[in-house]
Amino acid sequence: MRKFLCKVDDSRLGRAVAGLLDGSIKVVDVQRGVQDVSARIKGTRDEYTVYIECKRVYCSCRDFFERSVYCKHIASVALHELGAVAKARSERRELKGLLLQL
């Protein structure tokens, strides 16, 4: 996921981070495969579909189609997934720590 974030310009990445933090961008209906993830992005006005796999990405927004740039929606899904992985690792460590205390 990090390699895709490197392809998002600073302005779009900043809007993705701000939107996730203030709740104006929501990542919903996440579907995870072995090497891919798809999700819907709900913004303040519209809803978009994002698909990320190992070597390619897709978003249904105009920015992606007309400008051929990695958009804030792709960045939002990538950030969401990095957060989900970090949370899962942390929870496993906490569980392991609790089991060791028994």
BELDA-V337669 format. One record per backbone hydrogen bond with DSSP energy under -1.0 kcal/mol. NH is the residue of the N-H (numbers start at 1). CO is the residue of the C=O. If there is no record, write none. Layout:
nh:NH co:CO
nh:NH co:CO
//
This chain:
nh:5 co:1
nh:6 co:2
nh:7 co:4
nh:8 co:5
nh:13 co:9
nh:14 co:10
nh:15 co:11
nh:16 co:12
nh:17 co:13
nh:18 co:14
nh:19 co:15
nh:20 co:16
nh:21 co:17
nh:22 co:18
nh:25 co:19
nh:26 co:42
nh:28 co:40
nh:31 co:38
nh:33 co:36
nh:37 co:52
nh:38 co:31
nh:39 co:50
nh:40 co:28
nh:41 co:48
nh:42 co:26
nh:43 co:46
nh:48 co:41
nh:50 co:39
nh:51 co:58
nh:52 co:37
nh:53 co:56
nh:58 co:51
nh:60 co:49
nh:65 co:61
nh:66 co:62
nh:67 co:63
nh:69 co:63
nh:75 co:71
nh:76 co:72
nh:77 co:73
nh:78 co:74
nh:79 co:75
nh:80 co:76
nh:81 co:77
nh:82 co:78
nh:83 co:79
nh:84 co:80
nh:85 co:81
nh:86 co:82
nh:87 co:83
nh:88 co:84
nh:89 co:85
nh:90 co:86
nh:91 co:87
nh:92 co:88
nh:93 co:89
nh:94 co:90
nh:95 co:91
nh:96 co:92
nh:97 co:93
nh:98 co:94
nh:99 co:95
nh:100 co:96
nh:101 co:97
//
